[in-house]
Every structure is written in structure tokens, then in C-alpha cells.
Amino acid sequence: MKKNRWCRALGIGAAVWLALTGCQSKTAQTTAPPQENAKKVVRIMYFSEQQFMKEYGDSFKSHYPNVEIQIIPMMLFSGGKTTNVTDSAILEQKPDLVYGSGIIRELNKTGKLIELTHLMKQDRIEQSQFSASALEVIRNLGDGKLVALSPTFQTVALYYNKDLFDRLRIAYPSNDMSWSGMLQLSKTIAKADNKERPLFGLDLDHYLPHRFFIDRYVDGVGISAYSDDMREVKYTSEAYRSAFEEVIGAFGSAIYLPPEKREPSKSKAESLLKSKFIAGEAAMAIAPPSLILSLKEAASLGIPSFSWDIVTAPSHPQKPGQSSDVFAADLFAIMSDSPNKEAAWEFLKYITGPAMAAELERTKPKTLSIRLDAAKTMDGRKLDPFYALRPIPFGQSPFTQQLYEQILSIRTEELTDMIYGRKRIAGGLKSMQTRVQLALDREFGGKTEK
């Protein structure tokens, strides 16, 4: 009875949702449309209500005043401490929309999320309006299906100081450089300058940690860290060790290596100048769009400015035009058992629409809009290089999340010791080999290395 009453309330105007809710089409044809002023509710999983309202909620409610938003927090704050709420506890509260790649990936495996492509077609929303790279990342998350949407995505580009390149008479970097080619260019720059202060070829300060750069470089020269069946590691192979020596040997000379423990900055200018690129002491930097705003702020504080430009980030030579650094983080997905699918879809449409794209310039100025019709400039700079590269698809990992995190922890510890000289490269790789292989053997029942 409850189901029939709910179906009748949807009416002809909501027929699009009948297939999703299980209501019979015959019932829909004989009922009246819903009241326009009827209050709708949508329950959304997010970090906190305050953050949600600031980033999305206030703007959404100004356009949809009849939709009541109820936030299911992912974090709880008490006594100055922050506690993460488990996914299972969140799901017990029956959210209509879930947030985050981890929970979306797991729910998709069990078919608990709505595929959105047909909804976009019904509302005549062309996928060509969105960044192909961002949509591809989301589909990779959903095993080829579009089960989520995000108003933003993140990636990096290669910035370069044109004044330094001109002074050194070295050709500018180009789109689609390889990681190896960029490292060699960094070394050339570092050797070419004989002034009083050191000049680095590359600054990674705005990029991921240095260990990620090592992984990008090693992968970019075509060296695998694992056997084909992913049961054995090959960190001690001659090719792997040679690649490590090449890239780690460049830290501190061709590549700026920041202090492992940094002192807090006493001013905003001092904080900005910790970036060797902003300080004019590094010719290149791999960084997200936020570096554009930092450069503008530096100039406003009297830090000497220079002429600069951007090209695409380096890519794998066998995978031109592709990058491992394309991410979509602000992901929302609709639960298949949601009783409020219509309101949930209205929310998804709004936050990926043109009105929200304009708002994001204010609320999330350091991110990239998923929409191609949004402003593709920042402080007058074209952002084309950020939209140019496609993501490298990742296959299904044979590792559990626990095993993956264990391997990541081991690699982080060993790589940090090698980068900062506490371990020689050969010794560090041997230790990493032994520890990771032991973790794999415990997981898959292989023979442990002695």
C-alpha cells in the first residue's frame, strides 16, 4: 500500500523516475501531477553540514527553495578531536547521495548506484559539455559506467620561467614531453647557470610528494615494479636500480629538494618564497592551477615577477596525450534504493551545471570546472594544458585496500630514507624488496624471501 500511494504521488510529470522506483506505468497514467510547492528532501553524505552549505548548499537552495537538504556528516567534531564516520554507519542512515571515490567504487561493485547516462539523455544533457578527461576518470571508477558526477576535477601542468630560459638560451619545454626528457632538461638548466645563487631545473613543491615523481619517472621509462601476475616485486633489478639512481641523484641539484622538516613561515611572503619557482630560482614547476593564483599573490606582495607560461605535464612515451595525474575528487552518486531520486538528480544536475560553474570560481577557485563552457582562463591565463591530457586507465587491482596501504607505507618510508640520504639506493631498494615481497607472500601464500 505504501508503495502504491507513493507511486500515485509522483504523477505524470515524474514518469522518468518510474523505471527507477518500480512503479507501474499504468498507475502513473491515471494519477494527477504532484503539487509544485510540495517539500522534497534529499539526504547527502558530506564532510560536514557547514562545509557543504558553503560549497554547494547555499547556492543550490537559492534555486531550489522547496528541496530540504539533510547532511549525513562523514566527520564528527568533539572536544577538539575529529573522528571519521565509517561508511557502514553512514549507509545505515540511508543517504540519497553518497560522496567520495572509495565508497562509490565499493557500492558500484554490488550494483547499488544508479547509472546516469540514460538520465542525462532524458534531460538532453550532452556529455560533450564536460571535460572528456574528467568523465573518463569517473567511468574508470565505475568499471566503464557513469555512476557518479563531479563539478570539478584536478590535474597538473608544467610551468616554466620564460625569462630564465631566454637568458640561458635554452628552448622552452613543449607539450607532451616525456618524464625522462623533462629530467634531462632540468639537468641541462642546472648545469648551464653559473651565477652566485643556485638555479634548479625543476621545483616539485606544488606537486605530489617526491616519491610520486619517482614513480612517474620509473613508469615513464617503461620499467615495471612487479611480475605479470603481481605476485613478485622487482625493485632490485638492474633496470629499476638504474632508474632510481638517475632520478634520486637529481634531487638537490637538477630538482629542488626541500628540507624534510620545515620551519613555520612568519609571513605570507616568506611562505610563498619557499617555492623556488615563485622565487625565480627554479626554471620549471609541476603544479595545479593554484600556482597561477600564488604567482599573482606574490606579485601583489612585492616579490619580483617574471614572464612565464604553461604546457601539458609530462606523459608516458608509449602513452602520448595521457597522464596519471588526472583526478575527480568531488564525486556524488545516487543510491539505487533512494526514495528521493528525483531531488537527488536535480542536485547533481545543478552542481554540474553552468550556474554552479560560475559559483566555483568563488567557492573553489583552485579547482578546474568539469564544464567546457565555463571560464577556461584564470587570471587571464588560458587553462588549455590542464584540459588536454586524458587519464591513463587503471586495471582492476589484485590488491586489497589493506595490502595496498601496507605497500604504500613501506615504499614511503624506504623512498624517504633514500631521497634524504639516510640509505644508499641499493640498500634501500633491497629493504623495500624484502618487506613488500613478505607482504605479498602473506597475502597470496607464496614463499617468503630469505
N, C-alpha and C positions, 0 to 999 in steps of 0.2 A: 504493500500500500504506500509506504513512504516513497518508494522508487517511482510509482505512477504519479503521485502528487507532484514530485519534483520535476518529472518529465513534462507534465502539463504546464508548469510554471515557465518553462523555457520558451515555449511558443514558437511560432513560425520564424521569427527573426533570429532565433538561435539554432536553426536547423543544422548549421555546420557542426554543432557540438554533439549531435545525436549519435553519430558513429562512435564518438569517444566515450559517451556515458552509458551506452547500451539502451537508450530509449528507443521505442519503436517509431518508425516514420509515420505510421498510421495515426498514432496518438498526436504527433506534432501537427499534423494537418488539420486537426479538429479543435485545437486549443487557441486561445487568444494570446497576443504578444504580451510580454512582461511589462510591468509598469516601469516607465523611464526613470522615475525617481526612486526606484527600489534600491536599497542599500546593498552593495556587494562587499564581500570580504575576501581578502587574499592573504594567506599566511606565508611569509617569506623567511627563509633561513639566511641570516647575515651576521656579520661580526657583532654589531650592537645596533640598537634602535637609533641612537644618536648619530652614529656614523652613516647609517642607511638614509636617514631623513636628510642629512646634509648633502649626500652624494646623489641620491635618486628620489627619495620620498617627497620632499617639498615640491620639487618640480612636477612630479607625477600627479600629486594631489591637486595642484593648481589647474590641471587639465581634466582630471577625473575626480571631482569632489565627492562623487557618490560611491567611491571604492574605499573601503576601510582597510588600511594596511596593519597587519599584526606581525611583528618581528619575532622570530624564534632565534634568540642570540646564540652565536657559536662560542662566545666567551662570556664568562661571568667575572665580575669585579667585586672583591670583598676584602676589606682590611688591607688595602694597598696591594693585593695579590690578584693575578689574573689566572683563571682556570679555564682550560679548553673543554668545551662540552663535547662528549663523544657523539659520533654520527648516529649510533643506535638510540641514544637519548633524544636526539633531535628528531629522528624519524618517528619516535613514539608520539611526538606532538603533532603529527600529521601535517607537515608543511605542504603547501600547494607548489611552491617553487623551492628548489634546493640550489645551493651555491657552492662552487669550488670544483676543481678538476678531479680531485680524489674521490669524493662521494659520487660525482656524476659518472665517472668511469665504472665504479662498482655497481651502481644501480642500473647502468646500461646493460651490464652483463646478464642481469636477471630480467630484463625487459620491463623495468619499472618506470621508464621515462617515455614521453611522447615524442615521436619523430615529427619534426617541424616543417619539413619540406612541403607537405600537402597543405598545411595551414597557410604557408606563405603564398602558394599558388592560388588558394581560395581567395585570399585578400589582395591578389595581384601585386605581391611584393617581389620584385625581381632580385635574384641573388647577385646579378651584375652590379647592383648598387653598392655592394660591400667588397671589402678587400678580399681578393681570391686567396691570399696567403692566410688571412685570419680564418676564413671558412674552412680551408684545408686543414689547419691545425685542429679545429673543432671536430671535423669529420674523423681525423686520425684518433681523437679521443673517443669517439663513438663508434669505432670499428667500421668506418665508412658511412655512418648515418649522421644526420644533423639533428642531434638530440639536445642541443643547447645553443645559446646565443650569448654574445658578449658585446657591449657597446664599445669596447676598447681592445687593443692588442699592443704588445710590446715587442720591440726588436732594436737592433743597434745599427750604426753606420760607422764608417771610417772618416773621422775629421782630419783635416790637415792644414797646417800653417803655411799659407802660400808665400808669406814674406820670407820664411826660413828656407823653403825650397828654392825660391828665386835667388836668395843670397848665396846658397850653396851650389846653384846651377844644376840642380837635380830635377828630373822630370817628375811632375805630380803623380800621385797614385791614381789608379784607374778603377773603374767598376769591375767587379768580379775577379779581383786579384786572388791568388791562392794564399793560404796561410804561410806557406814556405816563401813565396815571393815577397810577402809583406815583412817577414822576419829578415830576409836578406836586405830589403830596402832600409829597414831600421838599422841594421849593422852598417850599411854604407853611410847613412846620415851621421851616426855616432862617430865614425872614423874621419868624416870629412871636415868636422869643425875643430879648430884649434884655438878657440877663444879661451878667456880666463875661466868662465863658468862651464860646467859640463853640459852637453847637449845630448838628450836621449832621442832615439828614433821613435819610440812608442811609449805612450802612457796608458796603462790599463785601469787607472784609478776609478773611472766611471763604469767600468765593465764588471763582469763577474770576477770572482776571486782568481788569482793567478793560476791555480790548479786547473780551472776550466780552460784557460788559454792553452795550457799544456795538452789537455785532452783534444782540443780543437786542432792544434798543430799536428799531434801524432796521428789523429784520424785523417787529417788533410793530406798527409804524405802516404796514406794507404797502408798503415800498419795496424793490424788487429791485436787487441789485448787478450783475446780468447780464441779457443779452438772453435771449429764449426759447430760443435754440439754444446758449446758454452759450459763445458764441464772442466776445462783446464785453462789456466791462465798462462800467458807467455810474456810476463814482464821482464824476464831475464834473457830473452832472445837478443841476439846481437843487433838486429834491426831496431828493436824497441829501445835498447840501451843507447844506441847511437842517436836516435831521435831525441831522447831525453837530454843527452849531453849537449845537443845542438841548441835546444830551446832554453834549458836551465842555465847553460853557460852564457846566454844573452842577458839574463837578469842582472841588473846593476850596471850595465853598460849600454847595450842597444835598447833594452827595456827597463824603464824606471821601476825599481823595487822599493816600495815604501817601507818605513820602519814597521816591524812586526807589532810593536805596541806604540801607539801614537798618543802624544800628549794632547789634552783638550785645547781647542783653539780659544784664544782670548778675544777674538773679534771675527766678524763675518768675512772681512778681507783676508785675515790670516787663514781662515777655513778654506776659502776659495783658492788661495795660493798654494795649498797643499797639492792641488792638481798641477802637475808640471806642464800640462798643455796650456792651461789658463795662464800660468806664469811665463809662458813663452820659452820654456826650457825643454819641451818635447815637440817634435815635428808632427806627430800624429797621435790620435787617440781613438780607441774604440769605445763608443758611448751611445746611450739612448738619446732621444730628443731633448731631455732635460739639460744637457750640456749647452744647448743654444741659450736657454734662459740663464744659466750660470755665467756664460760669457757676457751676456747683456748686463747682468747684475755687477759683474766685475768691472766693466767699463764705467758704470754709474758710480762706483766707489773709488774711481781714480786709478785703477790698475791699468797699465798700458795695454791698449788693444792692438790687434793686428788683423790683417786680411786672412780669411780662412774660407774653406769650402768643405763639402762632404761628398763622398762616393759610397757605393754599397760596401758593406762589410765583406771581409774575405769569404771565399766559398771553397768547397771541395773541388779539386781539379777534375775529378770524374763526375762531379755533380754540379756543373755550372748553373748559376742562377738559383742555387738552393743554399739554405742556411740552417744551422742547428739552433739559431738564436731568435726564432720567431715563436712567440708565446701569446696565448689568450688566457688571461687570468680572471677577469670579471665575468665568470660564466654562470648563467642561470639556466635551469632546466625545469620543465613541468612534470610533476609526478602523474603517472597514468591513472592512479586512483584518486586524484584530486576531485573534490566536488565543486571546485571553483575554477574550472579550466578556462572559461571564457574571460574572467577577470585576470587570470594569470597570463593568458595570451595577450590581452590588452597591455599589460605591464611590459611584457617582452617586446611587443611592437613599439611601445613608446620609447623605451630606453635605447633601442637601436634605430630610432627614427631621427629626422632632421632637427626637431626641437631639442632633443637631448644632446645631440652632437654639438649644438651651439652652447648648451649649458656646460658641457665637459671642458670647454676652453677656460671656464672659470673654476669649476669644481675639481677637475683633474687635468691641469694644464700640462703635466709631464707625460701624458699618455697619447697614443695615436687613436683617432677615431676609426672605427671599423667601416664607416661610410666613406665612399669615394667622392660624394658630392659635398662633404664637409670641407672646411678650410684645410688645404694641403700645404699651408705655409705656417711658419712660426717665427715671429719677429721679422717678417719679411723674407725668410729663407724658405725655399722650396724643400718639401719633405720627400720628394720622389724616391731617393735612395732607400728610405725606410719602407716604402711600399713595393720595392722592386723584386726582392728575393722571396722565393717560395720555401716553405718548410721542408726539411728532409723527413720523409715519413719514417716512423719508428715501428718496427715489427713487434709482435707480441713478445714481451719479455718472459723468459723461463724462470726468472727470479721472483720470489715473493717480495712483498714490500719490506718485510723484516730483513731478508737477506740483502736486498738492495741497500737498505740503510746501513747494515753492518759493513758491507763492502765500501760504501761511501765514507764511512767513519775511518776505516783503515787507510784508505787512499788519502784522505785529507791529512791525517796525522803524518804519514810517511812522506807525502809530497811537500808538506810544510817544512819538515826536517831537511829535506833535500834542497828546497828553494833557499832556505836561510842558512845553509851550510853546516847544519848540525850532523848531517850524514853525507857521506860520499854517495854519488849516484848509484854506483854498482851495489854498494851495501844497502842502500835504501830500497832499490828495486828487488833485491834478494829477500829482504824482510817483508816487503809488500807481497811478493810472490808466495812466500811461505804462509803468511797469515790469511790471504784471500783464498789460496788453494785449500787450506784447512776448513775455511767457512763453506766452500763449495762441497768438499767431501762430506762434511757433516750433513749438509742439506740433501745431497744426492747419493750418499752411501759409497763414495769412491774410496780409493786408497789414499791415505794422507801422506804428504811429502815428509821425508825424514832429513 
